[in-house]
Amino acid sequence: MGINGTNGISPSLSSFGTGAAGNGSGNEAQIRSLEKKLTQLQDEKKKAVAAKDQKKVEKLEKKIQEVKKQIEELKRRQKKEEEEGEYAPDGKMVKTPGAGDAVDEYA
């Protein structure tokens, strides 16, 4: 059982909320958290390899792959959000796509 009372696998990607504003700052925090978890799993795997515990190595490799997929999905989502709008350093959207880009023609 993991520290947070789960089986040690990071929450599924579907549980990551983007928030009402859909800003990228939440994704960044989740990515950092998952990268930290990935490092821990890789360290644990090294110990399992040294201990020649093949079952544990295989189990950890599956977890590592799951975390890598989650990181990639969050990065992909973050990139998409950045392309769709502009954000201030605090993660709040300052320009919605297309806003202010149109020119009114009344002449």
C-alpha positions as YAML, in Angstrom:
chain: A
units: angstrom
residues:
- id: 1
  name: MET
  ca: [0.00, 0.00, 0.00]
- id: 2
  name: GLY
  ca: [1.33, 3.44, -0.88]
- id: 3
  name: ILE
  ca: [1.83, 6.38, 1.42]
- id: 4
  name: ASN
  ca: [-1.51, 7.89, 0.46]
- id: 5
  name: GLY
  ca: [-3.42, 4.71, 1.23]
- id: 6
  name: THR
  ca: [-3.67, 3.47, -2.34]
- id: 7
  name: ASN
  ca: [-1.92, 0.68, -4.17]
- id: 8
  name: GLY
  ca: [0.96, 3.03, -5.00]
- id: 9
  name: ILE
  ca: [-0.16, 3.80, -8.53]
- id: 10
  name: SER
  ca: [-0.72, 7.46, -9.27]
- id: 11
  name: PRO
  ca: [-4.32, 8.53, -9.77]
- id: 12
  name: SER
  ca: [-5.68, 7.77, -13.18]
- id: 13
  name: LEU
  ca: [-5.51, 10.48, -15.77]
- id: 14
  name: SER
  ca: [-9.26, 10.84, -15.74]
- id: 15
  name: SER
  ca: [-9.10, 12.07, -12.15]
- id: 16
  name: PHE
  ca: [-6.88, 15.01, -13.12]
- id: 17
  name: GLY
  ca: [-9.16, 18.02, -13.38]
- id: 18
  name: THR
  ca: [-8.28, 20.92, -15.58]
- id: 19
  name: GLY
  ca: [-10.32, 23.30, -13.47]
- id: 20
  name: ALA
  ca: [-13.04, 25.65, -14.58]
- id: 21
  name: ALA
  ca: [-10.62, 27.96, -16.35]
- id: 22
  name: GLY
  ca: [-8.77, 25.07, -17.96]
- id: 23
  name: ASN
  ca: [-5.42, 26.71, -17.27]
- id: 24
  name: GLY
  ca: [-2.08, 25.00, -17.66]
- id: 25
  name: SER
  ca: [-0.76, 25.67, -14.16]
- id: 26
  name: GLY
  ca: [-2.58, 22.66, -12.71]
- id: 27
  name: ASN
  ca: [-1.06, 20.46, -15.40]
- id: 28
  name: GLU
  ca: [2.42, 21.72, -14.52]
- id: 29
  name: ALA
  ca: [1.98, 20.76, -10.86]
- id: 30
  name: GLN
  ca: [0.64, 17.35, -11.83]
- id: 31
  name: ILE
  ca: [3.51, 16.79, -14.24]
- id: 32
  name: ARG
  ca: [6.06, 17.68, -11.55]
- id: 33
  name: SER
  ca: [4.32, 15.33, -9.12]
- id: 34
  name: LEU
  ca: [4.27, 12.49, -11.64]
- id: 35
  name: GLU
  ca: [7.91, 13.07, -12.55]
- id: 36
  name: LYS
  ca: [8.82, 12.80, -8.87]
- id: 37
  name: LYS
  ca: [6.80, 9.57, -8.64]
- id: 38
  name: LEU
  ca: [8.56, 8.28, -11.77]
- id: 39
  name: THR
  ca: [11.96, 8.90, -10.20]
- id: 40
  name: GLN
  ca: [10.89, 7.04, -7.04]
- id: 41
  name: LEU
  ca: [9.63, 4.08, -9.07]
- id: 42
  name: GLN
  ca: [12.84, 3.96, -11.11]
- id: 43
  name: ASP
  ca: [14.93, 3.98, -7.92]
- id: 44
  name: GLU
  ca: [12.78, 1.22, -6.47]
- id: 45
  name: LYS
  ca: [13.18, -0.78, -9.68]
- id: 46
  name: LYS
  ca: [16.98, -0.46, -9.49]
- id: 47
  name: LYS
  ca: [16.87, -1.90, -5.97]
- id: 48
  name: ALA
  ca: [14.64, -4.74, -7.14]
- id: 49
  name: VAL
  ca: [17.05, -5.51, -10.00]
- id: 50
  name: ALA
  ca: [19.96, -5.56, -7.54]
- id: 51
  name: ALA
  ca: [17.95, -7.90, -5.29]
- id: 52
  name: LYS
  ca: [17.12, -10.06, -8.34]
- id: 53
  name: ASP
  ca: [13.40, -9.82, -7.58]
- id: 54
  name: GLN
  ca: [12.07, -10.32, -11.11]
- id: 55
  name: LYS
  ca: [8.38, -10.18, -10.13]
- id: 56
  name: LYS
  ca: [8.87, -6.83, -8.44]
- id: 57
  name: VAL
  ca: [10.89, -5.55, -11.41]
- id: 58
  name: GLU
  ca: [8.05, -6.45, -13.79]
- id: 59
  name: LYS
  ca: [5.43, -4.89, -11.51]
- id: 60
  name: LEU
  ca: [7.45, -1.68, -11.20]
- id: 61
  name: GLU
  ca: [8.08, -1.53, -14.95]
- id: 62
  name: LYS
  ca: [4.31, -1.59, -15.54]
- id: 63
  name: LYS
  ca: [3.84, 1.25, -13.06]
- id: 64
  name: ILE
  ca: [6.67, 3.21, -14.67]
- id: 65
  name: GLN
  ca: [5.05, 2.86, -18.10]
- id: 66
  name: GLU
  ca: [1.68, 4.01, -16.71]
- id: 67
  name: VAL
  ca: [3.25, 7.11, -15.13]
- id: 68
  name: LYS
  ca: [5.14, 7.90, -18.34]
- id: 69
  name: LYS
  ca: [1.87, 7.71, -20.30]
- id: 70
  name: GLN
  ca: [0.19, 10.04, -17.81]
- id: 71
  name: ILE
  ca: [3.04, 12.54, -18.07]
- id: 72
  name: GLU
  ca: [2.92, 12.49, -21.86]
- id: 73
  name: GLU
  ca: [-0.86, 12.96, -21.89]
- id: 74
  name: LEU
  ca: [-0.64, 15.91, -19.50]
- id: 75
  name: LYS
  ca: [2.14, 17.49, -21.57]
- id: 76
  name: ARG
  ca: [0.07, 17.00, -24.72]
- id: 77
  name: ARG
  ca: [-2.97, 18.55, -23.01]
- id: 78
  name: GLN
  ca: [-0.88, 21.45, -21.69]
- id: 79
  name: LYS
  ca: [0.56, 22.15, -25.15]
- id: 80
  name: LYS
  ca: [-2.94, 22.12, -26.65]
- id: 81
  name: GLU
  ca: [-4.17, 24.57, -24.02]
- id: 82
  name: GLU
  ca: [-1.21, 26.86, -24.65]
- id: 83
  name: GLU
  ca: [-1.92, 26.84, -28.37]
- id: 84
  name: GLU
  ca: [-5.59, 27.68, -27.81]
- id: 85
  name: GLY
  ca: [-5.04, 30.70, -25.57]
- id: 86
  name: GLU
  ca: [-2.45, 32.87, -23.90]
- id: 87
  name: TYR
  ca: [-1.70, 32.62, -20.19]
- id: 88
  name: ALA
  ca: [-0.15, 34.94, -17.66]
- id: 89
  name: PRO
  ca: [2.71, 33.57, -15.52]
- id: 90
  name: ASP
  ca: [0.19, 32.75, -12.78]
- id: 91
  name: GLY
  ca: [-1.62, 30.39, -15.19]
- id: 92
  name: LYS
  ca: [-4.68, 32.57, -15.75]
- id: 93
  name: MET
  ca: [-5.85, 33.00, -19.31]
- id: 94
  name: VAL
  ca: [-5.27, 36.53, -20.53]
- id: 95
  name: LYS
  ca: [-6.38, 36.12, -24.11]
- id: 96
  name: THR
  ca: [-8.92, 33.74, -25.48]
- id: 97
  name: PRO
  ca: [-8.30, 32.39, -28.97]
- id: 98
  name: GLY
  ca: [-9.62, 34.77, -31.58]
- id: 99
  name: ALA
  ca: [-10.58, 37.47, -29.08]
- id: 100
  name: GLY
  ca: [-9.59, 40.87, -30.40]
- id: 101
  name: ASP
  ca: [-8.27, 39.42, -33.63]
- id: 102
  name: ALA
  ca: [-11.33, 40.33, -35.66]
- id: 103
  name: VAL
  ca: [-11.67, 43.70, -37.36]
- id: 104
  name: ASP
  ca: [-15.06, 45.33, -37.51]
- id: 105
  name: GLU
  ca: [-15.95, 46.63, -40.95]
- id: 106
  name: TYR
  ca: [-18.64, 49.30, -40.87]
- id: 107
  name: ALA
  ca: [-17.45, 51.66, -43.58]
...
